[in-house]
Amino acid sequence: MIAGRRSKTVAFVAILALLTFGALAAESAQPGDIIAVNKAFQDHYARGNYPAAQIDAQELERLVKARFGADHTYYAVALNKLGIVYWRQGRYSEAEGLYKRALAIREKALGANHPDVGATLNNLALVYGAQGKYAEAEELYKRALTIREKALGANHADVGQTLNNLAIVYRAQGKYSEAEGLYKRALAIREKVLGASHPDVGQTLNNLADVYRAQGKYGEAEGLFKRALVIREKRLERATPVLPPPSTTWPSFM
């Protein structure tokens, strides 16, 4: 989902790889262990095996805390991953608590306008939106959008992600005009950055079509649904891992 810069997750793995050569040695958590558990988490999550991914994320949280401490930004990455798994399983209270802890760490260590803060705000908003707490979700998405536009640029993929997620909140409240405008912006960004056949483009096409359908604009909806279907069928033909359907929101793994 992230283009144009390294995510904190990538930096996290890269730095830990360097530690295997002897730097910052610690008895309680070896770098190789952290890297292996992180890989297992990514594999299980990509396949939709959330119970297994939860076990991995819990172990990752324990290892990273032991090695780096509870105030380190790497620990915020581990908390974020565990929060994502809880969110996927509908365990919203636990996810919320983890995201809030990650947010506090990142705001203190990185500053309130850092992109990683925006990523955490995006994820916390997902939790609120899933519970129908639309006012809270809308506020956080707007904060995340401001941060991401300023830090990454108006046409970054992460901006498209937040626009799409905020539009879903508007759609859920029947605010079709607002949702339509945001989906169109998200679609333009995603087509430009990711390409016309990317799954995220299909996701936004599907969502925009749903807004048209809800307003009785069936001709416009049909065309977009067909485009989204073609993208999804091609994706399935490539036998990609099982992931949530195009209408769902997306978290940030940083």
C-alpha positions in Angstrom: 0.0 0.0 0.0 3.0 2.3 0.5 4.9 3.7 -2.5 7.7 6.2 -2.8 9.3 5.6 0.6 10.3 2.8 2.9 7.8 1.9 5.5 8.8 1.7 9.2 8.2 -2.0 8.9 10.8 -2.4 6.2 13.3 -0.3 8.1 12.4 -2.4 11.2 13.3 -5.6 9.5 16.4 -4.2 7.8 17.9 -2.8 11.0 17.2 -6.0 12.8 19.0 -7.9 10.1 22.1 -5.9 10.8 21.9 -6.8 14.4 22.6 -10.5 13.5 26.2 -9.5 13.0 26.7 -8.9 16.7 25.6 -5.3 17.4 23.4 -4.6 20.4 23.5 -8.3 21.5 20.9 -9.3 24.1 20.3 -12.6 25.8 16.5 -12.3 26.0 15.6 -11.7 22.3 17.9 -12.5 19.4 17.5 -10.6 16.1 17.1 -13.9 14.1 14.2 -14.8 16.3 12.5 -11.5 15.7 13.0 -11.7 12.0 11.6 -15.2 11.8 8.5 -14.4 13.9 7.9 -11.3 11.8 8.1 -13.4 8.6 5.7 -16.0 10.0 3.3 -13.2 10.9 3.3 -11.7 7.4 2.8 -15.1 5.8 -0.1 -16.1 8.1 -1.8 -12.7 7.8 -1.5 -12.7 4.0 -3.3 -16.1 3.9 -6.0 -14.9 6.2 -5.0 -17.2 9.0 -5.6 -14.6 11.7 -5.5 -16.9 14.8 -2.0 -18.1 13.7 -1.0 -14.5 12.9 -2.2 -13.5 16.4 0.1 -16.0 18.0 3.0 -14.7 15.9 2.2 -11.0 16.7 2.0 -11.7 20.4 5.4 -13.4 20.3 6.8 -10.5 18.2 5.5 -8.0 20.8 7.2 -9.9 23.6 10.5 -10.2 21.8 10.7 -6.6 20.6 9.7 -5.3 24.0 12.5 -7.4 25.6 15.1 -6.2 23.2 14.2 -2.5 22.6 12.0 -1.5 25.5 8.4 -0.3 25.7 9.1 3.2 24.5 10.9 2.4 21.3 9.3 3.0 17.9 10.0 -0.7 16.9 7.8 -1.6 19.8 5.1 0.6 18.3 5.4 -1.5 15.1 4.8 -4.7 17.0 1.8 -3.2 18.9 0.4 -2.0 15.6 0.7 -5.5 14.0 -1.0 -7.1 17.0 -3.7 -4.5 16.8 -4.4 -5.3 13.2 -4.9 -9.0 14.0 -7.3 -8.2 16.8 -9.2 -5.8 14.5 -9.5 -8.5 11.8 -11.0 -10.8 14.3 -13.5 -8.3 15.6 -11.8 -7.8 19.0 -12.1 -4.1 18.8 -11.5 -3.2 22.4 -8.1 -4.9 22.4 -7.2 -3.5 19.1 -8.1 0.0 20.3 -5.9 -0.3 23.3 -2.9 -1.4 21.3 -3.3 1.3 18.7 -3.6 4.0 21.4 -0.3 2.7 23.0 1.4 2.7 19.6 0.1 6.2 18.9 1.4 7.5 22.2 4.9 6.1 21.5 5.0 7.5 18.0 3.8 10.9 18.9 6.4 11.2 21.6 9.3 9.7 19.7 8.5 11.0 16.2 6.3 14.1 16.6 2.6 14.6 16.0 3.0 15.1 12.2 5.1 12.0 11.3 3.7 9.7 8.7 3.8 6.8 11.2 1.5 8.7 13.4 -0.9 9.1 10.5 -0.7 5.3 9.9 -1.7 4.7 13.5 -4.5 7.2 13.4 -5.8 5.4 10.2 -5.8 2.1 12.0 -7.5 3.4 15.1 -10.2 5.0 12.9 -10.8 1.6 11.4 -11.6 0.2 14.8 -14.1 3.0 15.5 -15.7 2.7 12.1 -16.2 -1.0 12.5 -18.1 -0.3 15.7 -20.3 2.4 14.1 -18.5 5.2 16.0 -18.5 7.3 12.9 -17.8 10.7 14.5 -14.7 9.4 16.1 -13.6 7.6 13.0 -14.1 10.7 10.8 -12.1 12.9 13.1 -9.1 10.5 13.1 -9.2 9.9 9.4 -9.2 13.7 8.8 -6.1 14.0 11.1 -4.4 11.1 9.3 -5.2 12.7 5.9 -3.8 16.0 6.9 -0.6 14.4 8.1 -0.2 12.2 5.1 -0.9 14.9 2.5 1.7 17.2 4.2 4.4 14.6 4.8 4.0 12.4 1.7 2.3 14.6 -0.9 -1.3 14.8 -2.2 -0.8 11.9 -4.7 0.7 9.3 -2.4 -0.8 5.9 -2.1 -1.3 6.3 1.6 -3.3 9.4 0.9 -5.5 7.3 -1.4 -5.9 4.7 1.3 -7.1 7.3 3.9 -9.4 9.0 1.3 -11.0 5.6 0.6 -11.4 4.8 4.3 -12.9 8.2 5.1 -15.3 7.8 2.2 -16.5 4.5 3.6 -17.4 6.3 6.9 -19.4 8.9 4.9 -21.1 6.1 2.9 -22.2 4.3 6.0 -23.9 7.5 7.2 -25.7 8.1 3.9 -23.5 11.1 3.0 -23.3 10.0 -0.6 -22.0 13.3 -2.1 -19.1 13.5 0.3 -18.3 9.8 -0.2 -18.4 10.1 -4.0 -16.0 13.0 -4.1 -13.5 11.1 -1.8 -13.8 7.9 -3.8 -13.1 9.7 -7.0 -10.0 11.3 -5.5 -8.8 8.0 -4.2 -9.4 6.3 -7.5 -7.4 8.9 -9.4 -4.5 8.5 -7.0 -4.6 4.7 -7.0 -4.8 4.5 -10.8 -1.8 6.8 -11.2 0.4 5.3 -8.5 -0.6 1.6 -8.6 -1.9 1.1 -12.1 -5.3 0.5 -13.5 -5.4 -3.2 -12.7 -4.3 -3.1 -9.1 -6.6 -4.6 -6.5 -6.8 -1.3 -4.6 -8.2 0.3 -7.8 -10.8 -2.5 -7.9 -11.6 -1.8 -4.3 -12.3 1.8 -4.9 -14.2 1.1 -8.1 -16.4 -1.2 -6.2 -17.0 1.3 -3.4 -17.8 4.1 -5.8 -20.2 1.9 -7.7 -22.0 1.1 -4.4 -22.5 4.8 -3.8 -24.0 5.2 -7.2 -26.2 2.2 -6.6 -27.4 3.6 -3.3 -28.5 6.7 -5.1 -30.3 4.8 -7.9 -27.7 5.7 -10.5 -27.7 2.2 -11.8 -26.0 2.9 -15.2 -23.0 4.4 -13.6 -22.9 1.7 -10.9 -23.0 -1.1 -13.5 -20.0 0.2 -15.4 -17.9 0.5 -12.3 -18.9 -2.9 -10.9 -18.0 -4.5 -14.2 -14.5 -2.9 -14.1 -14.0 -4.0 -10.5 -15.1 -7.5 -11.4 -12.6 -7.8 -14.2 -9.8 -6.7 -11.9 -10.8 -9.2 -9.2 -11.2 -12.1 -11.6 -7.6 -11.5 -13.0 -6.3 -11.4 -9.4 -8.0 -14.7 -8.6 -6.6 -16.3 -11.8 -3.1 -15.5 -10.5 -3.9 -17.5 -7.4 -3.0 -14.8 -4.9 -3.4 -15.3 -1.2 -6.9 -15.0 0.2 -7.5 -11.4 1.4 -10.5 -9.4 2.4 -12.9 -8.5 -0.4 -12.6 -5.1 -2.3 -15.3 -3.3 -0.2 -13.3 -3.6 3.0 -11.1 -0.9 4.5 -7.3 -1.4 4.8 -4.9 -1.0 7.7 -1.4 0.3 7.7 1.2 -2.2 8.8 3.9 0.3 9.8 
